[in-house]
Amino acid sequence: MSTLKVVNITPVALSGDVSQDGEPSIAVNPERPNEIVATAFTPDPMGGPLAPVYVSTNGGDTWTLRSIVPGGADGLGTGDISVGFASTGGALYAGILNGQAAVDGITRMQILRSPGIGSTAPMAILVSRDQEDQPWVVAGSVRANGGTRDRVYVGNNDFGQGTSRTATVDASDDARTAPAPAGFTPTPIEARSTSGQDGPPVRIALHPDGTVYAAFQSWQARSGSNVTFDVVVTRDDNGGAGPPRFQDLTDTVDHTVGQRVATGRFVKFNAIMGQERLGSDLSIAVDPTDSGSVWVAWCDRVGGLMGTDYTLHVRHSTDHGQHWSSDVRTITDAKNPALAVNSDSLTGLAYQQFTHAQWVTAIELTADDWQSPAEHQVLHQAPANVPQRQGLPFLGDYMRLLTIDRDFYGVFSGNNTPDHANFPAGVSYQRHADFVHHQLLDLDNVTRVPPSIDPFFFHRAA
């Protein structure tokens, strides 16, 4: 019998927090799943030079804040951040946009390394490069020469490479112990001409056999905020150890590297729905038992310029990304798709849907591409106009879903009003909260605190 828990991860010491802690990420140590790291746009409570991460050592039941990320900026923390554990050895990796650089008007991507969840030292900077956007980290480990090496991938949108083909993956075949830059090499993965750039998200899916996929939005036309894009998937059958890297999937129509999953998709980039911006939604996942079975999800506006429905789409390939199904799932007015597949080949899709003036965060689980009714669980539902937005992103341009064996682990951000009606699957809070009067309280357990955006952890145990 499966169980589901949802936890507000804001620690009790931050009971007075009113930050907009959106755009979350999560990493779970595969060797010790009780060790979990989560991130969001959270400032250091002491205003120090390091940005914090959230750390749990008991499976997500309780969390502490640990400031170990370089380049923290007062009131911001860091910019975009994602995290990933190696498969073995416990090393933690992060990709960030340095918060202090952002204050100075520079988009500086840094790739970071920590020896493990117990370390309180600042994370080591392995790579630092300007004119970047939205780093996305996936890590694994491989046996080699009698030892183990960490293979780490950082998808990013690289505007500093001097071309309009900006979709890029930085990959290292030996990231654990090598000195900076620890073997990281940037590889542009866009093979076609674009309208000036690719979309911000570049997402990675890694299989234990070394097959690694990368998905991106190939921007084919742009007029102001109106963008027409193709959804493209590339593949590397040698773990990105290359070169050449990500050259193993060629389109069946134009015979160019990178199979187009969908073409001619429209989005009004940075349009607003429920106080959140649109246009940067993408996810990819591979079945850990079958490297040829891979899913992609994205969002677009059905009907083009005159359309009104921002729609989430899911498609499935069973032959290593060469051919793709039609939509196996669509959800209207949804964003932030997050895909993952467990060791039972159960596909999970988490997402956030704007419906009835609320943001509803849900997870669906299917064993047959939604041909039969999926398991559906609402994690959170709350008015979309509370709190008043303090800038963008509001909830975030993404959330994340992972699997360890049969279990699903995820993180999302949302309205933190303590109301049991907002959490159909239940919830636990660390920060002081009065669920009777739907009121957050400060450290003194008396002073009222207005609602804001908090990160929430969830775990579906098989």
C-alpha positions in Angstrom: 0.0 0.0 0.0 1.5 3.3 -1.1 1.8 6.3 1.2 2.1 10.0 0.4 3.5 12.8 2.6 3.8 16.5 2.1 6.1 18.7 4.2 6.5 22.5 4.3 10.3 22.6 4.4 10.7 26.1 5.9 12.5 25.5 9.2 10.9 26.7 12.5 13.8 29.2 12.9 12.4 30.9 9.8 8.8 31.2 11.1 8.8 34.9 10.3 9.9 34.4 6.7 7.8 36.3 4.0 10.1 35.6 1.0 8.9 34.4 -2.3 10.8 31.1 -2.1 9.9 29.8 -5.6 11.6 27.7 -8.3 12.6 24.7 -6.3 14.9 21.8 -7.0 15.7 18.6 -5.1 18.3 15.9 -4.8 18.1 12.5 -3.0 21.1 10.4 -2.2 20.5 7.1 -4.0 22.7 5.2 -1.4 21.0 6.8 1.6 17.5 8.1 0.6 17.1 9.7 4.0 19.6 12.3 2.9 17.9 15.0 0.8 18.8 18.5 -0.3 16.3 21.0 -1.6 16.7 24.5 -3.0 14.6 27.6 -3.8 15.1 31.3 -4.2 15.7 31.6 -0.5 17.9 34.3 1.0 20.4 33.7 3.8 18.5 34.8 6.9 21.7 36.5 8.3 22.4 38.3 5.0 25.7 36.6 4.6 27.8 36.1 1.4 26.7 32.4 1.0 23.2 31.3 -0.2 21.5 28.5 1.6 20.2 25.0 0.8 17.7 23.0 2.7 19.0 19.8 4.2 17.1 16.8 5.6 18.8 13.6 7.1 15.5 11.9 8.1 13.7 11.4 4.8 12.2 14.9 4.5 10.4 14.9 7.9 12.5 17.9 9.2 14.8 20.3 7.5 17.5 22.8 8.4 19.0 25.7 6.4 22.7 25.5 5.5 24.5 28.4 3.8 27.1 26.8 1.5 26.4 28.2 -2.0 28.9 30.9 -3.2 27.7 34.2 -4.5 24.7 34.7 -2.2 23.1 38.1 -2.5 21.2 39.8 0.4 17.5 39.4 -0.1 17.9 37.0 -3.0 20.1 34.1 -2.1 21.2 32.7 -5.4 19.7 32.9 -8.9 18.6 29.7 -10.7 19.9 26.7 -8.8 19.5 22.9 -9.3 21.2 20.1 -7.4 22.1 16.4 -7.9 23.7 13.6 -6.0 26.1 11.1 -7.6 24.8 7.5 -7.7 27.6 6.4 -5.3 29.9 8.1 -2.9 27.5 10.9 -1.7 29.0 13.8 -3.6 26.6 16.7 -4.2 26.7 18.9 -7.3 24.9 22.2 -8.1 24.5 24.5 -11.0 23.7 28.1 -10.1 23.4 31.6 -11.5 25.5 33.5 -9.0 23.2 35.8 -7.0 25.7 38.5 -6.4 26.7 38.6 -10.1 22.9 38.9 -10.9 22.8 42.0 -8.7 25.7 43.4 -10.7 23.8 42.7 -13.9 25.7 39.6 -15.0 24.3 36.1 -15.6 27.1 34.0 -14.3 26.7 30.3 -14.3 28.8 28.3 -11.8 29.0 24.5 -11.4 29.7 23.5 -7.8 30.8 20.4 -5.8 30.5 19.4 -2.2 31.9 16.1 -0.8 28.6 15.2 0.9 25.6 16.2 2.8 27.5 16.5 6.1 29.9 19.2 4.8 29.3 22.7 6.0 32.1 24.2 3.9 31.3 26.4 0.9 30.8 24.4 -2.2 33.9 24.3 -4.5 33.5 26.3 -7.8 34.4 24.0 -10.7 33.2 26.2 -13.6 32.4 29.9 -13.9 31.0 31.3 -17.1 29.0 34.4 -18.0 26.0 34.9 -20.3 24.2 31.8 -19.2 20.7 30.8 -18.2 18.9 28.1 -16.2 21.5 25.4 -15.3 20.0 22.0 -14.7 22.1 19.3 -13.0 21.9 15.5 -13.4 24.6 13.3 -11.8 25.5 9.6 -12.0 28.4 7.3 -11.3 30.3 4.7 -13.3 32.8 2.0 -12.6 36.1 2.6 -14.3 39.7 1.2 -13.9 38.8 -0.5 -10.6 37.2 2.6 -9.1 34.2 4.8 -9.4 33.9 8.1 -11.3 31.1 10.7 -11.2 29.5 11.6 -14.5 27.8 15.0 -14.2 25.7 16.9 -16.8 24.6 20.5 -16.6 22.0 21.6 -19.3 22.1 25.3 -19.9 21.3 28.1 -22.3 24.7 29.5 -23.3 24.6 33.0 -24.8 28.3 33.4 -24.6 29.3 30.8 -27.3 28.9 33.4 -30.1 26.1 31.6 -32.1 22.3 31.5 -32.1 22.4 27.8 -31.2 22.4 28.3 -27.5 21.2 24.9 -26.1 24.2 23.4 -24.4 25.2 20.6 -22.1 28.3 20.8 -19.9 29.5 17.3 -19.2 32.2 15.8 -17.0 33.3 12.1 -17.0 35.3 12.5 -13.8 33.7 15.3 -11.7 34.3 13.8 -8.2 38.0 14.4 -7.5 39.4 16.2 -10.5 40.5 19.8 -9.8 38.6 22.6 -11.4 37.2 22.6 -14.1 36.9 18.9 -13.2 36.7 17.7 -16.8 33.6 19.8 -17.6 33.4 20.6 -21.3 30.5 22.6 -23.0 28.8 20.9 -25.9 26.3 22.8 -28.1 23.5 20.4 -28.9 21.4 22.5 -31.3 22.2 21.5 -34.9 19.6 23.6 -36.7 19.4 27.4 -37.4 17.3 29.3 -34.9 15.6 32.6 -34.6 18.4 34.0 -32.4 18.4 31.5 -29.5 17.0 28.3 -28.1 14.5 28.3 -25.2 15.8 28.6 -21.6 15.3 24.9 -20.5 17.7 22.2 -21.5 16.7 19.0 -19.6 18.7 15.8 -19.1 17.7 12.2 -18.5 20.4 9.6 -17.6 20.0 5.8 -17.7 22.3 3.5 -15.6 23.7 1.9 -18.8 25.2 5.3 -19.9 22.5 6.4 -22.3 21.9 10.1 -21.7 19.2 12.2 -23.4 18.9 16.0 -23.7 15.7 17.8 -24.6 15.4 21.5 -25.6 13.2 24.0 -27.3 14.5 25.0 -30.7 13.2 28.5 -31.3 12.4 28.6 -35.0 10.6 32.0 -35.3 10.2 35.0 -33.0 8.4 38.3 -33.2 8.5 40.1 -29.9 7.1 37.8 -27.3 5.6 35.4 -29.9 7.7 32.3 -30.3 7.3 29.3 -32.5 9.5 26.4 -31.4 10.2 22.7 -32.0 10.7 20.2 -29.2 14.0 18.4 -29.9 15.7 15.4 -28.2 19.3 14.4 -28.6 21.1 11.3 -27.3 24.6 10.1 -26.4 25.1 6.4 -26.1 28.5 6.7 -24.4 27.5 8.7 -21.3 28.6 12.0 -22.9 32.2 10.9 -22.5 32.9 11.8 -26.1 33.8 13.5 -28.3 31.7 13.6 -30.3 28.9 14.2 -27.8 25.1 13.9 -28.2 25.4 12.9 -31.9 23.5 9.5 -31.7 20.0 10.5 -32.6 19.3 11.8 -36.1 15.9 13.1 -37.2 14.0 10.8 -39.5 12.8 13.7 -41.8 15.6 16.2 -42.2 18.4 13.9 -41.2 19.9 16.4 -38.8 21.2 15.5 -35.4 18.4 15.8 -32.9 15.0 14.1 -33.3 12.0 16.6 -33.4 9.3 15.4 -31.1 6.9 18.2 -32.0 7.2 21.0 -34.5 5.6 24.5 -35.0 4.6 24.9 -31.4 3.6 28.4 -30.3 4.0 30.3 -27.0 3.7 33.9 -26.0 6.9 34.1 -24.0 6.5 35.6 -20.5 2.7 35.8 -20.8 1.1 35.7 -17.4 -1.3 33.1 -15.9 -2.2 33.2 -12.2 0.6 35.7 -11.5 3.2 33.3 -13.1 5.1 33.7 -16.4 4.8 31.2 -19.2 7.0 29.8 -21.9 9.8 27.7 -20.2 8.2 24.4 -19.5 10.0 21.1 -20.4 10.8 17.7 -18.8 12.3 14.4 -19.9 12.6 11.0 -18.2 13.8 7.5 -19.1 12.7 4.2 -17.7 15.5 2.9 -15.4 14.8 -0.7 -16.6 14.8 0.2 -20.3 17.0 2.9 -21.8 14.9 2.9 -25.0 11.7 4.0 -23.2 11.7 7.8 -22.8 9.0 10.4 -22.1 9.0 14.2 -22.9 6.6 16.8 -21.6 6.3 20.5 -22.6 3.7 23.3 -22.7 2.4 25.5 -25.5 -0.5 27.6 -26.5 -2.9 25.4 -28.6 -4.3 27.5 -31.4 -1.3 29.7 -31.9 -1.5 33.5 -31.6 -5.3 33.5 -31.3 -5.4 30.5 -29.0 -6.3 30.8 -25.3 -5.4 27.4 -23.8 -1.8 26.9 -22.4 -1.6 23.2 -22.6 0.7 20.5 -21.1 1.6 17.6 -23.5 3.3 14.3 -22.8 4.7 12.0 -25.5 6.5 8.6 -25.3 9.1 6.9 -27.4 10.0 3.2 -27.1 12.9 3.1 -29.5 15.5 5.4 -27.9 13.8 8.6 -29.1 13.7 7.9 -32.8 9.9 7.8 -33.1 7.4 9.4 -30.8 3.7 8.8 -30.0 1.0 11.4 -30.3 0.0 13.0 -27.1 -0.6 10.4 -24.4 -1.7 13.1 -21.9 -2.8 16.7 -22.2 -3.7 19.1 -19.4 -5.2 22.5 -20.0 -3.8 25.6 -18.3 -1.0 23.7 -16.7 2.7 24.3 -16.4 5.9 23.1 -14.6 5.7 19.4 -15.8 8.1 17.1 -14.0 8.5 13.5 -15.2 10.1 10.5 -13.5 9.9 6.8 -13.9 10.4 4.2 -11.1 11.9 0.7 -11.1 8.4 -0.7 -11.7 8.3 1.3 -14.9 5.6 3.4 -13.3 5.6 6.9 -14.9 5.0 9.9 -12.7 3.9 13.3 -13.9 3.8 16.2 -11.4 2.5 19.6 -12.6 0.8 22.8 -11.5 -2.6 23.7 -13.0 -4.3 27.1 -12.9 -8.0 26.3 -12.4 -11.0 27.9 -10.7 -8.6 30.9 -9.7 -6.4 28.4 -7.8 -3.0 26.9 -8.4 -3.4 23.1 -8.0 -0.3 21.0 -7.7 -0.9 17.3 -8.5 1.0 14.1 -9.3 -0.3 11.4 -11.6 1.1 7.8 -11.9 0.5 5.5 -14.8 1.7 2.1 -16.0 0.2 2.3 -19.4 0.5 5.9 -20.8 -2.9 6.9 -19.3 -4.7 4.2 -21.3 -6.4 3.3 -18.1 -7.2 5.8 -15.3 -4.0 7.0 -13.6 -3.5 7.3 -9.9 -4.2 11.0 -9.2 -3.2 12.9 -6.0 -3.7 16.6 -5.3 -0.8 17.8 -3.2 -1.8 21.4 -2.8 -4.5 23.8 -3.9 -4.7 27.5 -3.0 -5.9 30.8 -4.4 -3.6 32.0 -7.1 -3.9 35.7 -6.1 -2.4 35.2 -2.6 0.2 36.4 -1.9 0.7 39.4 -4.1 3.6 38.7 -6.5 6.9 40.3 -5.5 8.5 39.8 -9.0 9.1 36.9 -11.3 9.1 34.0 -11.1 6.2 33.6 -8.7 6.0 29.8 -8.2 8.9 29.2 -10.5 9.7 28.1 -14.1 10.0 24.5 -13.0 9.6 22.0 -10.2 11.3 18.6 -9.9 10.4 14.9 -9.6 12.9 12.1 -8.9 12.7 8.3 -8.3 14.9 6.1 -6.1 13.9 2.5 -6.8 10.1 2.3 -6.4 9.7 5.7 -4.6 8.9 9.1 -6.0 10.4 12.3 -4.4 9.5 15.8 -5.4 9.4 19.5 -4.6 7.1 22.4 -5.5 6.5 25.9 -4.3 3.1 27.4 -3.4 0.9 29.6 -1.2 1.8 28.7 2.4 -1.5 29.6 4.1 -2.0 26.9 6.8 -5.4 25.5 5.9 -6.0 21.7 5.8 -8.4 22.3 2.9 -5.4 23.3 0.8 -3.7 19.9 1.3 -6.0 17.0 0.5 -3.2 14.5 1.0 -2.3 16.1 4.4 0.7 18.2 5.3 3.2 18.9 8.1 4.7 22.3 8.9 7.9 23.1 10.8 7.3 26.9 10.9 4.7 28.0 13.4 1.3 27.8 11.9 -2.3 28.0 13.3 -4.4 25.7 11.1 -7.6 26.5 13.0 -7.4 30.2 12.1 -5.4 29.7 8.9 -2.6 32.0 10.3 1.2 31.8 10.1 2.9 32.9 13.4 6.4 34.3 14.1 8.9 32.7 16.4 7.0 34.0 19.5 4.0 31.9 18.3 1.9 35.0 18.7 2.8 37.7 16.1 1.0 37.1 12.8 2.9 36.6 9.6 1.3 37.2 6.2 1.2 34.4 3.7 4.0 34.0 1.2 5.5 31.3 -1.1 7.2 28.4 0.5 8.8 25.2 -0.9 7.1 21.9 -0.1 8.6 18.4 -0.2 6.6 15.3 -1.1 7.4 11.6 -1.1 5.2 8.8 -2.5 6.5 5.6 -1.0 5.5 2.3 -2.6 
